Amino acid sequence: MSRRHAAFIALSAGLLLAPWPGHAQSAQGVLAAAIRSYQSLDLDDAAGLLTRALTFQGSDALSRQNRSRALMYLAATELLRDHRDSAFAVSRRLASYEPRYRPSDLDFPPRTIALYDSARRVTPAVFAAAPADTALRAGEMLLVRLFGSTYHQIQAALMRESGTPLRILYAGPITDSLDVRWDGRDSSGATVPNGEYRIAVESRDAGGRLVRSLRLPLSISRIVSDTLPSPQALASAAFLPERRPVGPALGAFAPAVAVGAAVLLLPNAVAGSESNGSSKGRLVVGATATLAGIYALFRRHPGDAIPENVARNQVMRVGWRAAADSVARANIARRRDVRLRVRAGEPVVQGPEAP
Amino acid sequence: MSRATAFALAAGLCMAAASPPLVGQSALRLSAAAEGATVRARSLIPSGRERLDGYLFAGEGLLSRGRALLRLRYGQGRLTSDSAGVQPRSLTDGAALLGVAALPWLDFWAGPHARSYVTDLGNQRWLYWEARASANAQLVPGQLQSSFDGWMAVAGRVNVPESFGSARGAEVGLIALIARPALRLRLAYRIDQARLAAGRRETVEAVALSLARDLR
C-alpha cells in the first residue's frame, strides 16, 4: 500500500468515526432550535429542523406533547413560507394525531390558528384516554374519555384481540369530548374472561366513510382476595372436665375400705395365734367404715355432670364456632369480591388518515 | 431397745416439734374427749388361757401448738369373766405422749404408756415406752375421716418376775365431725398385745366410741 493510499484511508476513517453534531443532538434540542429559528423568521432552517425533529423514532422520539408542538410550528412555518397547502396538510396531520390539541394564540398568529381550526373541522379523529390500571368491583365501571377533533359520528366497541366484536359501547356523535363507560361485561351480560381486548373507536366523516380507527388495548385479569385462615381448633386440654372424675371418689372410698380391712386383719396381725375369740364388736366398726366409704364414694358424685364446667365449655365452643362462622362469612365475601383488573395500553391509530 | 433409746426418740420428737409449724397450726389448740369402750382382754399364762370382757371409760386431752403435740389419756374399767376361777380385774390405762405433726395427715408420737390390772390377788403394772404413728384420711371433707394408728414399745417394764418382752398395737377408726369444728364423734377398734420374755401374753381389744370437743 502506497503512502498516498494509507493517508486516504486514514482520512476516510477519521471522517467516518468523527462525532456528527446532528446525531448527538436530541429531538428535544432540535425542536428548541427550530422554534428559535421560527421566532427569528429563519423559516427554511425552521422547516428543516422541525422536519428533522419529527423523524426521531423510538426512545429518541418527541413526546406526544412536543410532537404536537412540532407539527403546529411546522404548519405555522409552512404558512409563513406561503405553502398553504402544505400547512393545511400538516394541520390535518396534527388534528388526526392529537385531537385534543388546541394552539395558543400567544404562540401563533390568528391566521395560523384559523388555518388549523379549519383543518381540524374537516379531520374527524378521536383520542381515547383511560386509567392505566383499574380494579373494578361489581357495579363499578371503567371510564374511557374520548376527545374529538370535531363533530362527527363515532362508534366505540369492545373487541377481542383477534378482532371479534363483543359489545357496542357507544355509537353516535362526538363533539369535544365524551365519556364511555364499560362495566366489564360483554353484550350478553357476562363478565369477560381474562385476556387481551381492545376498545376500537371508529371515526366516520359526514358521508359515513370510515376515516380513522383508534384502538385502546385492554388487558383483563381478575384479582381474588386471599381467604382468612380458620381459627385453630380448640385443644381438648382447653376444656374443663364435664363429669366428675371417678378417681377422687375412689380415693375417698379407699381409706374406709382400709379401715374395714384393718378391722378384719388386725387381730391376726397384732395378736397372732391369740386372735381366736376376738371381739365381734369390731365388726361394727368395720361395717360402719364400709358404709361410710360407700357414702363418701357417692357423696363425690362420680360421673355426674359438672354444670358450671359444661356451661364454660359451651361458652368456649360457641365462641369458637362464632369465630369460625365469622371467618367463613368473611371468606365467602372475599371469594365473591372478585375485582376485574383492567390495564389500558397506549392508543394505537389505524386507518386511512393515521399520522 | 433400751430406755435410753426411748429418751433419744422423745428428744428427737421434741426437736422436730420445734421446727416451723404447718400452715394454720401456729395457734395453741386444746381439745378434750370422753370415751366409752367395750374391752376384751385375753391372757396366755402358764396355767392356761383367760378371757375377760368389760368396759373402760377414759378421758383424753390433746394440746397442740405448731407442730408440737401433747396427748394425755387416762381411763378406768372393769373386766370380768364367765369362766370359773378367773379373777375379775380392774383395768387402769394411761398415757402421756409427746408428738410432732410431720404432715397435715401424719403425726408421730412417743412417750410412756402405763396399764395396771388390779385383782383380789394382787396388782400387775405394765409400763411401755411407745413410739406411735398416726395417720388420717379424708372420706368426705368436713364430715368424715378415717384414722390409723400403729405403735410399738421401744422399752417396757412389768412388775412380775419375768422380764418384759415386747408390745405393739394398732387402732383404726372413723371420725365424724358432727358440729364442725367443735365436736367430733369417733368410733374405733384397737388391739394391742404385750409379751413377757417367758411367753406370757396379754392381749387387749377395745371397740370405743368417743366424743371430742375443741376447747380453744
Interface residues (C-beta under 8 A of the other chain):
Chain A: A252 F253 A254 P255 A256 A258 V259 A262 V263 L266 P267 A269 V270 A271 G272 E274 S275 G277 S278 S279 G281 R282 V284 V285 G286 T288 A289 A292 G293 Y295 A296 R299
Chain B: T38 R40 R42 L44 R51 A137 Q138 L139 V140 Q143 L144 Q145 S146 F148 R168 G169 A170 V172 G173 L174 L187 A188 Y189 I191 D192 Q193 R201 T203 E205 A206 V207
